[in-house]
Amino acid sequence: MPELPEVETVVRALREPLIGRIITDFRTYWPRHIAQPTPEALHDRIIGLRIHAVERRAKYIVISLADNETLIIHLRMTGHLSVVSNATPPGKYVHTIFSLDNGHELRFRDPRKFGTVALVKDPQEILGKLGPEPLDASFSADVLRDCLSGRKRALKPLLLDQTFVAGIGNIYADEALFHAGLDPRRLSNTLTEDEIGRLHTAIQSVLREGIAREGASISDYVKPDGEKGDMQNAVMVFRRTDMPCFICGTPIERIKMAQRSTHFCPLCQN
């Protein structure tokens, strides 16, 4: 599933071709893509609206439109967005299309059909329960400490909890815990002040590197232009089971936590 760096890469690529454009048509061949309202109501509300902004909140793509409407898209497992000429034949897995006033289309390709599209007046309906953005200037080590306060959970599942900190998924949770030198099974209420500071630094560091490398093309993710990101070439532990740790040479271990694969170095992370 695309995580914060991948979604941020998509958002940055979509701004130039989308901002200022007017949506002239909408159609979907997979009605379940549309979380709210109904596809018919979305069609009636969105036609003729100008796109004002394309932003990211956690793993959501947030497109601000005229008339105080907001289009919120979640790519889920295999979703991919691109802006192409309407003369380009749509691929087999393009299920939802927004036509634009310049002869181009915003196309949502989604082989596994898990992605969602919502049109809302109040974005907080969908985004209101999310935790803080880990790359915001306001997200300090003190804020992370406050988020940890009163919680007693294993670190890896906690980092995946979008109400705790928004945007982190399996890849960057594993990488952040490695860089912080923390065992993913460690209980959150046992962290020292130094360890909280290390975790804060590691979270921001791996996410910034992921953005700089335009995401990790480890499974289905590619950028809107179809090219791969580069973060998969910089991971320290993720999907490196039994391979030697780059720091100490110990084989990387893989365990299941909260039904997710978790990768770590048993020597560097203790």
C-alpha positions in Angstrom: 0.0 0.0 0.0 1.4 3.4 -0.8 2.5 5.2 2.3 3.2 8.9 3.1 6.2 9.3 0.8 4.5 7.5 -2.1 1.3 9.5 -1.8 3.3 12.8 -1.4 5.1 11.9 -4.6 1.8 11.4 -6.4 0.4 14.6 -5.1 3.4 16.6 -6.2 3.2 15.1 -9.7 -0.5 15.8 -10.0 -0.5 19.5 -9.0 0.8 21.0 -12.3 -1.6 19.1 -14.6 -4.7 19.4 -12.3 -4.7 22.8 -10.6 -6.8 25.3 -12.5 -8.5 22.7 -14.6 -12.3 22.3 -14.7 -13.9 18.8 -14.4 -16.2 18.3 -17.4 -17.3 14.7 -17.0 -17.1 11.8 -14.6 -17.6 8.1 -15.1 -16.9 4.9 -13.2 -17.0 1.3 -14.3 -16.7 0.1 -10.7 -19.3 1.9 -8.6 -17.8 0.5 -5.3 -14.9 2.9 -6.0 -17.2 5.7 -4.9 -17.4 5.6 -1.1 -19.8 8.7 -1.0 -22.1 10.0 -2.3 -23.6 7.7 -4.9 -21.9 7.8 -8.3 -24.9 9.6 -9.8 -24.8 12.3 -7.1 -21.1 12.7 -7.4 -21.5 13.2 -11.2 -24.1 15.9 -10.6 -22.1 17.7 -8.0 -18.7 17.6 -9.6 -19.3 18.6 -13.2 -18.1 22.2 -13.9 -16.1 22.6 -10.8 -12.6 24.0 -11.0 -9.7 22.3 -9.1 -8.1 24.7 -6.6 -5.5 22.6 -4.8 -4.0 19.1 -4.6 -2.7 18.2 -1.1 -2.0 15.1 1.0 -3.3 14.2 4.5 -1.7 11.0 5.8 -2.2 8.5 2.9 -5.2 10.4 1.4 -5.0 12.6 -1.7 -7.1 15.7 -1.0 -8.3 17.7 -4.1 -10.0 21.0 -3.2 -12.7 22.1 -5.7 -15.0 25.1 -6.2 -18.2 25.3 -4.2 -16.5 24.1 -1.1 -16.4 20.5 -2.4 -13.5 18.2 -1.7 -12.5 15.1 -3.6 -10.7 12.6 -1.3 -9.0 9.6 -2.9 -7.3 6.7 -1.1 -5.1 4.4 -3.4 -5.3 1.4 -1.0 -3.2 -1.6 -2.2 -2.9 -1.1 -6.0 -4.4 2.3 -6.9 -2.6 4.5 -9.4 -3.5 8.0 -10.6 -2.3 9.6 -13.8 -3.3 12.5 -16.1 -3.3 11.6 -19.7 -4.8 12.7 -23.0 -8.3 11.5 -23.5 -7.1 10.0 -26.8 -5.0 7.5 -24.9 -6.7 4.1 -24.7 -7.6 3.3 -21.1 -6.0 0.3 -19.7 -7.8 -2.8 -18.5 -7.8 -1.7 -14.8 -8.9 1.9 -15.3 -12.1 2.0 -13.4 -12.8 5.7 -12.6 -12.2 8.7 -14.9 -12.5 12.5 -14.4 -12.5 14.4 -17.7 -10.8 17.8 -17.8 -11.4 20.9 -19.8 -8.1 20.7 -21.7 -8.7 17.3 -23.4 -7.0 15.3 -20.6 -8.3 12.9 -18.0 -7.5 12.0 -14.4 -7.6 8.2 -14.5 -7.8 5.9 -11.5 -6.3 2.5 -12.3 -6.8 -0.1 -9.6 -6.3 -3.8 -10.4 -7.5 -5.0 -7.0 -10.4 -2.5 -6.7 -9.7 -1.6 -3.1 -9.2 2.2 -3.7 -11.9 4.7 -2.7 -13.2 8.1 -3.9 -15.3 10.4 -1.8 -16.8 13.8 -2.5 -17.5 15.7 0.7 -18.3 19.2 1.9 -16.5 18.7 5.2 -13.1 16.8 4.8 -13.1 16.1 8.5 -15.8 13.5 8.0 -13.0 11.3 6.6 -9.8 12.9 7.9 -10.9 14.0 11.4 -9.7 10.9 13.3 -6.2 10.9 11.9 -3.2 11.5 14.1 -0.6 14.3 13.6 1.4 14.6 10.4 4.9 13.4 11.2 6.6 15.9 8.9 4.8 19.0 10.1 6.9 21.5 11.8 4.6 21.2 14.8 5.4 17.5 15.2 8.2 17.6 17.8 9.6 15.0 20.1 7.4 16.5 22.8 4.3 15.9 20.6 5.5 12.3 20.0 5.9 11.9 23.8 2.3 13.2 24.3 1.0 10.7 21.7 2.8 7.9 23.5 1.4 9.0 26.9 -1.0 6.4 28.4 -0.4 3.8 25.7 0.9 0.4 26.3 1.3 -1.3 22.9 4.0 -2.9 20.8 5.8 -0.3 18.8 5.3 -1.7 15.3 1.5 -2.0 15.4 1.3 1.4 17.2 3.2 3.0 14.3 0.7 1.5 11.9 -2.2 3.0 13.8 -3.3 6.0 11.7 -4.9 7.7 14.8 -1.5 7.6 16.5 0.6 9.2 13.8 -0.7 9.6 10.2 0.9 8.2 7.1 3.3 5.5 8.3 2.8 2.0 6.9 4.7 -1.2 6.9 7.8 -0.1 5.0 8.6 3.1 6.9 7.6 1.6 10.3 10.2 -1.1 9.9 12.8 1.4 8.7 12.1 3.9 11.4 12.4 1.3 14.2 15.7 0.1 12.7 17.2 3.6 12.5 16.0 4.3 16.1 17.5 1.0 17.3 14.3 -0.2 18.8 12.8 -3.7 18.8 9.4 -3.7 17.1 8.0 -5.8 19.9 9.0 -3.2 22.6 6.1 -1.8 24.6 5.6 1.9 24.0 5.3 2.8 27.7 8.9 1.5 28.3 10.7 4.1 26.1 13.1 6.5 27.7 13.4 10.1 26.8 16.4 9.4 24.7 14.6 6.6 22.9 11.6 8.8 22.2 13.9 11.4 20.7 15.6 8.7 18.5 12.3 7.4 17.3 11.1 10.9 16.4 14.3 11.6 14.5 14.1 8.3 12.7 10.4 8.7 11.7 11.1 12.0 10.1 14.4 10.9 8.5 13.0 7.8 6.7 9.9 9.6 5.5 12.0 12.5 4.1 14.3 10.0 2.4 11.3 8.2 1.0 10.0 11.5 -0.5 13.4 12.4 -1.9 13.6 9.0 -3.6 10.0 9.4 -4.8 8.7 6.3 -3.0 9.4 2.6 -2.8 8.5 0.5 -5.8 8.6 -2.8 -3.9 5.2 -4.1 -5.0 2.7 -2.3 -7.1 3.6 1.3 -6.6 4.8 3.4 -9.5 4.8 7.2 -10.0 2.0 8.9 -12.0 4.4 8.9 -15.0 4.8 5.1 -14.7 8.4 5.2 -13.6 9.5 3.5 -10.4 10.6 5.2 -7.2 14.0 4.5 -5.7 13.4 4.0 -2.0 13.5 0.2 -2.4 17.2 0.6 -3.1 17.8 2.2 0.3 15.9 0.1 2.8 17.9 -1.3 5.7 15.5 -4.1 6.8 12.2 -4.2 5.0 11.9 -7.5 3.0 15.5 -8.3 3.6 14.8 -11.5 5.5 17.9 -13.6 6.2 20.1 -11.1 4.5 23.0 -9.6 6.5 22.4 -6.4 8.4 24.3 -3.5 6.7 25.6 -2.4 10.1 26.5 -5.6 12.0 26.1 -8.5 9.6 23.5 -10.3 11.6 20.8 -11.9 9.4 17.6 -9.8 9.3 14.7 -11.5 10.9 11.0 -11.6 9.9 8.1 -12.0 12.3 4.4 -11.4 12.1 2.9 -8.6 14.2 -0.8 -7.6 14.0 -1.0 -9.8 10.9 1.8 -7.8 9.1 5.3 -8.9 8.2 7.9 -7.1 10.4 11.6 -7.0 9.6 14.3 -6.1 12.1 17.9 -6.7 13.1 18.0 -8.7 16.4 21.4 -7.2 17.3 21.0 -3.5 16.3 17.4 -3.3 17.6 17.2 -4.4 21.2 
